Structures are given as C-alpha cells and as structure tokens.
C-alpha cells in the first residue's frame, strides 16, 4: 500500500534530511513525498539540501515541493542584486539581501560559495521558481505557512501562504479538509498532540530543526497521512 509522507522545513540541514529519508521513511517508487518549503537558510548546507532533493526527482520518486518564505526571500534578494559595479568599482547596496542574510541567508550563500547572488546557477533559480504554493489532496491541504480565511478566496493570498504566523481555520470553506503546514516552530510534544487529534483540523509539523540547543525542538519530522505515524530525526548537522 502506497504511503504519503509530509516533510516540513529543512533549513539547510542536508545530513538530517538524508537520514530522515534513508533510515526512517525509506520510500518506494510507489509512495508520495510532499515537502512544505524552507529548504534553505540557517543550517550549514542549503546547496546540499537542494542537490539531494533534485536527486530524488531525477530518480523519479513521486515528489512535490512547496515554496517557503525563505525561497521567496532569496529570489527577491537576487532580483535586487545590482548586476554591475558602479563608480569606483563599488556595487550599490542591496538592503533586501542584507536583511535576508540576517535570517539565515549568510549560511546559504556560504554553502553555494557565493558573494553575489547573480552568480547563483540557473538550474537552482529554475528549481526555486517552479515550487508550488499549495497542494490539495482528498483530505488535506498542504501549505507552507497557512491560509487567510478573511479573504473571499483564501487560495488567492500567496503572501499568507508563505508568511502568516497565525490563522483561524474555517474547515467548512475547504470541504472540511485538514491543513498541514510548517513555518512556525513548535514543541515536539505539541506536534504529537495535533496529529493525534484529527478533530483539530490543523497540524503544524515544524519542530525548528535548526534549534538544536532548545529543549523540545531541533528535530526534522515526517508525517504519514494514512496511518498518522510520525517519525523523528534529530539534527545531525548542527
């Protein structure tokens, strides 16, 4: 019987996601893998994470990827990067890039060996641009951050899908489907609580994989949608 695994924010922890996949999930080519975004930043190997995920695609696993706010961050920071040096050989400052670096972009650039974001290879830009905003399944809606139910059509508000930190779920407006998201790190005990109470209709899977120095956090988890089994991999990168 095929399995459907949902994996939240990886944040540059390539060894950890590889361990999760190979020692806990061990997917077959009949299974489905859904990733909730935020593959990059904070952890030491953003490039290694994307390379590994690209490898899974090339090996023809059933796999879908959502965009996270950190993927949007790097694309916008790259678009703001001056292409040419100005007078006296200096480039204009890039305020968005400076802000992004503060939230984990510094580690991301180091993993790619970059000083200028314009030098990010095109194949990574193409991959980032092809990420999905949400995934709708029979019983679930997968999104990076959440949905804005104050909007007449919550699927129109892409900013909330990437950035919202809290939202009030209205199941009647989405065929009573459960929303599964990441983006906001929560304690592992609370993740178990959400997944064990289907009546709650919202499951946050982000355990803050990069927060390995904080009790109850610092793991990468995966949820199997059919059985509601949760597997947990401690951080191997930080």
C-alpha positions in Angstrom: 0.0 0.0 0.0 1.4 3.4 -1.0 2.3 5.9 1.7 2.1 9.7 1.7 4.8 11.4 3.7 4.8 15.1 4.5 8.2 16.7 5.5 8.4 20.3 6.8 11.1 23.0 7.0 14.6 21.5 6.4 16.6 24.8 6.7 19.9 23.7 5.2 20.3 20.5 7.2 21.3 18.1 4.4 22.6 15.3 6.6 19.5 15.4 8.7 17.0 15.2 5.8 19.1 12.4 4.2 19.0 10.4 7.4 15.2 11.0 7.8 14.6 9.7 4.2 17.0 6.8 4.3 16.6 5.5 7.8 13.0 6.4 8.7 10.9 6.8 5.6 12.8 4.6 3.1 10.3 5.4 0.4 9.4 3.2 -2.5 8.7 4.5 -6.0 5.0 4.0 -5.3 5.0 6.3 -2.3 4.4 10.0 -2.4 6.7 12.7 -0.8 5.4 16.2 0.0 7.8 18.9 1.2 6.5 22.0 2.8 9.2 24.6 1.9 12.1 26.4 3.6 14.8 24.1 2.3 17.4 26.8 2.7 19.0 29.2 5.2 20.1 28.9 8.9 21.6 25.4 8.6 25.1 24.8 7.1 24.3 23.2 3.7 21.4 24.7 1.8 23.1 23.6 -1.5 23.3 20.1 -0.3 19.6 20.0 0.6 18.5 21.2 -2.8 21.0 18.9 -4.6 19.6 15.9 -2.6 16.0 16.8 -3.4 16.9 17.3 -7.1 18.5 13.8 -7.0 15.2 12.3 -5.7 13.4 14.0 -8.6 15.9 12.6 -11.1 15.5 9.1 -9.6 11.7 9.6 -10.4 10.2 9.4 -7.0 6.7 10.7 -6.7 7.5 14.1 -5.1 6.1 17.6 -4.9 7.6 20.7 -3.4 6.1 23.8 -1.9 7.6 27.2 -1.8 8.5 28.6 1.6 9.1 32.2 2.6 12.9 31.6 2.6 12.8 30.6 -1.0 10.8 33.8 -1.8 13.4 35.7 0.2 16.4 34.5 -1.8 14.7 35.1 -5.2 13.7 38.6 -4.3 17.1 39.3 -2.9 18.7 38.1 -6.1 16.4 40.2 -8.2 17.5 43.2 -6.1 21.2 42.4 -6.6 22.9 45.0 -8.8 24.2 43.5 -12.0 27.1 45.9 -12.5 29.6 47.8 -10.3 29.1 51.5 -10.0 31.6 54.2 -9.9 35.0 53.5 -8.3 34.3 49.7 -8.6 31.7 49.5 -5.9 28.3 47.9 -6.2 25.1 49.6 -4.9 23.9 48.2 -1.6 21.2 45.6 -1.5 19.1 46.2 1.6 16.9 43.1 1.0 20.0 40.9 0.7 21.3 42.3 3.9 18.0 41.5 5.7 17.9 38.0 4.2 21.4 37.3 5.3 20.4 38.1 8.9 17.7 35.5 8.8 20.0 32.6 7.5 21.0 33.8 4.1 24.6 34.2 5.2 24.9 30.4 5.7 23.0 29.8 2.5 25.4 31.9 0.4 28.4 30.2 2.1 27.1 26.8 1.1 27.0 27.9 -2.5 30.3 29.7 -2.3 28.6 33.0 -3.4 29.4 36.6 -2.8 27.0 37.9 -5.4 23.5 36.3 -5.8 23.6 36.9 -9.5 26.1 34.1 -9.6 23.6 31.5 -8.3 23.5 28.9 -11.1 20.4 29.0 -13.3 19.4 25.4 -12.5 18.8 26.4 -8.9 16.9 29.5 -9.9 14.7 27.4 -12.2 14.0 24.9 -9.4 13.1 27.6 -6.9 10.8 29.3 -9.4 8.9 26.0 -10.1 7.9 25.4 -6.5 4.2 25.1 -5.8 2.2 27.4 -3.5 -0.2 24.8 -2.0 -1.2 21.1 -2.6 -4.8 19.9 -2.2 -5.3 16.3 -1.5 -8.5 14.3 -0.8 -8.5 15.0 3.0 -5.7 17.6 3.4 -4.4 20.9 2.2 -0.7 21.3 2.4 0.8 24.8 2.6 4.0 26.3 4.0 2.5 28.8 6.5 -1.3 28.9 6.3 -4.3 30.4 4.6 -6.1 33.7 5.1 -9.7 32.9 5.6 -10.6 36.5 5.9 -10.1 36.6 2.1 -13.0 35.7 -0.1 -10.8 33.2 -1.7 -8.1 32.0 0.7 -6.1 30.5 -2.2 -5.6 33.9 -3.7 -3.5 35.2 -0.9 0.0 33.9 -1.7 1.7 36.2 0.9 -0.2 34.5 3.7 0.7 31.0 2.3 4.3 32.0 2.7 4.4 34.3 5.7 1.4 34.1 8.1 2.3 33.1 11.6 -1.3 32.5 12.8 -4.7 32.0 11.1 -8.1 30.8 12.1 -9.1 27.7 10.1 -12.6 27.5 8.7 -13.0 23.9 7.6 -16.4 24.4 6.0 -14.8 26.6 3.4 -12.3 23.9 2.3 -14.5 20.8 2.3 -13.7 20.1 5.9 -10.1 19.3 5.0 -7.2 19.4 7.5 -4.5 22.0 6.9 -0.9 20.8 7.4 1.8 23.4 7.5 5.2 24.3 8.8 6.9 27.8 9.1 6.2 28.3 12.9 8.4 26.1 15.1 6.5 24.3 17.9 7.4 21.9 20.6 7.6 18.2 19.6 5.0 17.3 22.2 2.6 19.7 20.7 3.1 18.2 17.2 2.2 14.8 18.6 -0.9 16.4 20.2 -2.0 17.9 16.9 -1.5 14.8 14.9 -3.3 12.6 17.4 -6.4 14.8 17.5 -7.9 14.8 14.0 -10.9 16.9 15.1 -8.5 19.9 15.4 -8.1 20.2 11.6 -4.7 21.9 11.7 -1.3 20.2 12.1 1.9 22.3 12.4 4.9 20.0 11.7 7.8 22.4 12.1 9.9 21.5 15.1 12.6 24.0 14.3 15.3 21.7 13.1 17.9 24.4 13.4 17.0 25.0 17.1 19.1 22.0 18.4 20.1 23.9 21.6 16.5 24.3 22.7 14.6 21.5 24.7 11.7 20.0 22.7 13.0 21.4 19.4 15.7 20.7 16.9 14.3 17.7 15.0 13.1 17.1 11.5 9.9 15.1 11.4 7.7 13.4 8.8 4.0 12.6 9.0 2.5 9.7 7.1 -1.0 10.8 6.1 -2.8 7.4 6.1 -1.6 6.0 9.4 -0.8 9.3 11.0 2.6 7.8 12.0 5.2 10.4 12.9 8.9 9.8 12.5 11.5 12.0 14.1 15.1 12.5 13.2 17.4 14.5 15.5 19.6 17.2 13.9 22.8 15.7 12.5 24.1 19.0 11.0 24.3 21.4 13.9 
